[in-house]
């Protein structure tokens, strides 16, 4: 080999760190694809087993007790095989029967783990609610812990109530659909008496859980973000960036009830963000006034003539009563149906 083409190791600076990082990324991507494929096949298997059990029961007119016999037979003849106990076989049959006539949901099931799938099956009462959580878990890439938290916080009911409440608000639908009317911050563990600064610091200390509640498209930018308008200094409580909307989101924290004058200050903040901070490729900034309480009629009157892309939401420090939210949702649906008649 010619000496001229042999690299001089003294002069060659190999980017070892970059190479190592890239190799590990490729390995992680491969593991992720393998896990997804295994999960997809597992969910398909459970659907197939559920279908076979359901159709066999109908064909032979068997009662529910036959599953126990099948489970016992499997344990006797295949003692090393796990996962086919009576309870699991019953879950597979129910899993299949719930989605047998729902082509939309059935096409999505293999994108979720079996744990997440059955959590939705066991916790949701209607097909609409199940489909909501299926799509939410897929879009947000929820772990089982994250999905369980959203189920515990009655996220579906809150999202549906928010949709009804935001309808009269003059805000583009694409923005309304990304935000809730009520946020649950049970993870803060605040004392009975606290200040806005305490609330702000608690949210920053629990930013991972806060973003789970807001939505994973939110990226935290800054606490007490500084703006200067004229000779005046202003500090925004919490500034986020929303990847899906491609815009800055300012969250103004209030520990009391919503007051109409809050909207004027938010309008100033959003105008300053758009003039001095927003980049040319980004959409206009959005504001959320997050209050401990609000009178919906006062909010509607205040927002009716506002041109500012601002939403007013309330926060709760305890997990909501799902039954109360279900009742409130039925009330909103009834009102909407009566208006359509």
N, C-alpha and C positions, 0 to 999 in steps of 0.2 A: 504494500500500500504506500502511495506517495506520502511523504512527510507533510506536503503542503496542505493536504485535506484532512489531516488529523487535528481535531480541535485542541487548542491549548487550554487545559483545565484551569490554569491560573487566571486566564483572561475570561473564561466562560462563567457567567453568573446564572446558575440555574434557579428559576423561581420555584424552589422546592415546596414552599408553603402553598402556592397557587395550585401546583400539580396535585399535592396531597388533598387539598380542599375539593378539587374537581373530581378526583377519584372517589372520595367519600360521598359526594353528592350523587354521582352515578350509582354507587352501591345502595344508597338510601332510596333513590328512585326505583331501582330494581326490586328492593325489598317491599316497597310500597305497592308496586304493581303486582307482585306475587301475593301479598296479603289480600289485596282487593279481589284477585282472581279466586283465591281460596274461599274468601267470604262469599263471593258471588255464587260459587258452586255449592256452598253450604246452604245458603238461602234457597237456591233452586231445589236442592235435595229435600229440604223440609217442606217446601211447597208440594213437591211430588208425593212425598209420604202423606202429607195432609190430604191431598187429593185422593190418593188410593184408599186411605182410611174412610174418608167421607163417602166416596162412591161405593165402597164395599158394604158399609153400614146400610146404605139405601138399597143396594141390590139384594142383600140377604135379610133385610128388615131386622138388623141387630139393634139392641139397645146400647146404652153407654157402657155397660159392663164389659163389652167385648174387648175394649181397649186394654183393660186390665189383664185379660187373658193373653192378648198379643204381647204385652210387656213382659209378663211372667215367662212366656215361651221363649222370648228373645234372651232373657237373662239365663234361662236354663240351658239353652242350646249354644249361646255365644257369651259365656260368662265374662270374657275380657272386654266386651264392647260396652262403652259408656254412652249415655245421652238418649237412650230409648226407654227410659222409665215411663210409667203410666202418665205422670204429669206432663212430661215433655211430648209424648205422643198426642195427648189431648190438646196441647198448645199448637202442635203442628196442624191438627185437623181444624181447629178454630181459626188459625192463621190463614189457611187456604180458603175456608168458607167465607171469611169476611171480605176477601178480595177476589173471589171467583168471578164475580160479575162486574168488576171495576177494572177496565183495561188500562186506564190512566195510572192508577195506583200500582197495579201489578207490574207495569213497565219500570217502575222506580224502585221496587223493593230490594233488588239486588245491589243497589248503591248504598244501602245501609247495612250495618252489622246486624246479626240476629238479635243481639241484646237490645239495640235501639229499636228494631222492628217490633219485638214483642213488648217492649216498654210502651210503645205507642198503642199497640193492640189492647193491652191490659188497662191503660189509663184513659183512653178516649172513648166517648160515647157515640159519636156519629161519624159517618164516612167523611163528611166535610172536615171535621176536626182532625181525623186521622191524616187526610191528604195534606192539610195545612202543616202538620208537624213533620210529615215525610219530606215535603219540599223545604221546610225550614232547616231541618237537620242536614239535608243534602247541600243546600246553598251555603249554610254557615259551617259545614264540616264539623258538626258537633261530636264531641266525645260522649260517652254514656253519662258521665257526671254532668256535663253541660246540658244535655237534653233533659235529664231528670230535674235539674234546677228550673228549666223553662216550663216544664209540666207542673212543678210545684207552685210556680208563680202565676199560673193560669194565663200564660202568654197568649194563647189563642183567644180567650175571652177579651183580654185587654186590647188585642189587635183589632178584633171585630168592633168593639165599642169605640175605639179610636177612629176607625173608618167612618162610623156613623156620625160621630161628633165633629169630625173635621170636614164633613161634606159642605156645610154652609160657609166655611172659611175660604176666602179668596186666595188660596195658595195652589200652585200647580199640582195636579194629581200625582206626578212622579215624585214630588217632595213629600206630600202628605203620606204616601204609602210607605215611606221609609222610617216614619217616626210614630211613636205611641202617644196617646193622650195621658197615660199614667205609667210611671216607672216605679219599680220595686227595688229598694235599696236595703234589703234586710241584712246584707253582709257588712254593713258599716258599724254596727254595734255602738251607736252613739248614746250618750247619756240622755236623761229626760230634758235637760236644759243644755242647749248648744248654740253656738254662733254660726254665722255664715262662713267664717274662717274655719271653724271646726268641721263644718260640712265639706268645705272645699278640700281641706287636708285629708279628711277621711276618704274622700273619693280618689284622691291621688294615691293614697296608700293602698287602695283596693282597685287600682286601675284595670287590672285584668278582669275582675268580676263586673266592673262598671261597663267595660266595653262589651262583655257578654250580654249585658242587659240592653245596651244601646244597639248593638249589632256589630259584627266583626269587620264591616267595611269602614268603621271609624278608626282613625289613627290619631293618637294623642300628639298635639303640637306643643302646647305650653300652658303653664299655670301663670295667672296674673300677667298676661301678654300686654306689653306696653304699646299704646297708641298715643300720638300727639296730634291734636286738632287745634290749629291756631296756637295760642299760648297755653293751652290746657292739656294736662296729662290724664290719660284714662288707662285703666288696667282691667282687662277682660278676665273673668273668673277662670274659665276653662276654654281653650281653643283646640278644636279638632279639625281634621281633614277627612272628608267622606270620599272614599275611592270610587264608589258607584255613581255618585252625583258629581264628582270632580269639582268639589267646592269646599271652602272653609265653613265650619260650623261653630258658632259662638254659643256657649251655654252660660247663661246668666243665672246664678243661684240666689234663691230667696227663701228664707226660713218661715215666712208668714204667708198670708193670702195674697193672691194676685191683685195688683193695683194698676189701673189704666195708665198711669204715668210711666210704668216700666217700659211700655211699648215705645215711647218717644226716645228714651235713652238707647234702647236696642237698635232703633232705626239709625241713630247717630253712629253706633259701633259698626253696623253693617256697611254703611256708606263709607266710613273710614277704611274698613278692611278692603272694600272693592276698589277704592281710589289708590290706596297706598301699599297694599299687601298682595292683593289678588294678581295672579299671573295672567297673561293674555289668553292662554289656552284653557283657563278655568272658568267655571260658571259662577254667577253671582252668589255671594255668601248667604248662608241661612242662619237664623237665630232660634234658639230655644230658651224660653223663659221657664225655668224649672222651679216651681213653687211648692210649698208644703200643702197648700190648699188653693182652690179657686172656685168662683161662682161661674158656672157655665154661661149664664145669661150675660153677666158682666163681660166675660171674654168675648162672646159673640158680638155684643154691641161695640166693644172696643176694636175688634178686628174687622168689622164689616166695611169700614172705609179705609182701612190701612192698605197701602201698597207695598209694605215691607214684608219680605218672605220670612215671617216669624211665626212660630208655633208656641202656644202656651200649654205646658204640661204640668202635672203635679207628681210628686213623689211620695211614696209610703215607705216607712222603715220596718214594716212587718209584712210577711207573706199574706196575700189577700185571701178572703173567704171565697172559694170557688163557687159555692152555691149562690152567694150574693151577686157575684159577677154574672153568673148564668141567668139569674132573674133579671138583672139590669139589661143584659143583651136581648133577652126575649122582649123586654119592654121597648127597646129601641127598634127592634124588628117589627113589632106590632104597630108602632107609630109610623114607621116608614111604609108599611103595607096599607095603612088607613089613608095616607096621603096619596097613594097611587090609585086608590079606588075612585 
